[in-house]
């Protein structure tokens, strides 16, 4: 796995951004726009995935990066749970639920792969060069 100079190069961040954009679109185009609490919760949790990846990368040390990746992973699970609420309230159909749930799952998998890589690496991060 290569060294990332910018967080935008990280596949997990790219997937999380795609998910976040889709969630925002739904929050504007469906009845979710009037369910303020759920709308705000799912926008926050999906945004938290990409934001924690970026923040962890910006810390400059692998241990801190891993901690932020773990938070990002948990935010992915939170978003998946909230997708069930969107489905149950008929804000999205089953096919859209499946697509978004899988996208969140792909982001979570990429985060886990990055955690494994960083955990097994002798590199401590750019801050320690």
N, C-alpha and C positions, 0 to 999 in steps of 0.2 A: 504494500500500500504506500503510495507516495506521500511526501510531506505536503501539507497544504499551506500555501502562502496567504490565501484568502479564504474566508469561510464559505464564500459563494462556490468554491470548487468542491465542497463536500457533498456527495450524493445524498446523504441523509437530509441535509439542509435544503437541497433542491426539491426533494420529494415533499418535505414539510411545507415548503413555500407553495407548491402546487396544491396541496391539501388546504392550506390556509386560504388561498384564493377561491377555491371551490366552496368552502364553507361560507366565506363572505358573500359570494354570489347568491347562494341559497338564502342567506339572511336578508338579502335585499329583494329577492324575487318571489318569495313565498310568504305564507302567513307567519313565518318565524319573525318577520320584521315587526310584528305587533306583540310577540312574546319576549318582552324586553330582557327578562332575567335569563332565560335559556339562550337567547340570541347572544347576549353579552358573555355568558359562560363558555359557549362553544367557540366563539370568536377568540376569547382569551386563551382557552386551552390549546386550540390549534396554533395560534400565534406563539404560544409559549414553547412549542416544539422547536420552531426555527430560531426563536430568539435565544433560547438556552444553548443551542448548538453554537450560534454566533458568539454569545458571551463567553462560553467556555473556551472557544478557540482564541478569543481575545485575551484571555488570562495569561497565556504564554507558558503554562506548565501543564504537563500531561495529567498529573493527579487532579488538579482543579478542573481540567477539561473533562475528565472522566466523571467527576461529580456533577457537572452541568449536563453531561450526556445522560446520566441516570435520571435527572429531573426531566429532561426532554422526553425520555422514554416513558416516564410516568405520565407526562402530559399527553402523550400519544394514546395511552390506555384510557385516560380520562376522556379524550375526544371520542374514542370508539364507544365508550359508554353513553356519551351524550348523543351519538348518532342513533342509538336505540331509542332515545327519547324523541328525536326528530321523526323517526319512523313511526313510533307509537302514537304520536300526535298528528300523523298524516301530513307532515311538512315535506317529507320526501317519500318516494316510492321505493319498493324493495330493490329494484335494479340499481337505483342511485345509491341506496344504502350500501349494497354489496360493493359497488365500485369505490366508494369513499372509505368503507371499512378496510378494504384490501389496500388502498393507497396508504392509509394510516399504518397498516400492518407492514407494508414495504418500508416505510420510513423507520418504524421501530426496529425492523430487522437490520437495516443499514446502520442504525445507531448501535445496536448490539455488536455488529461486526467491527465497528470502529472502536468500541470499548475493548473488545478482545484484542484488537491490534495494538492499541495503546498500552494495555495492561501487560502485553508480552514484549513490548519494545524496551530496549535499553536507553533509548532517547528520553530525556527528561522534558523536552520542549524548548522552544526558541529562547525563552527567558533565561535559560541556563547555559547558553552557548558562550 
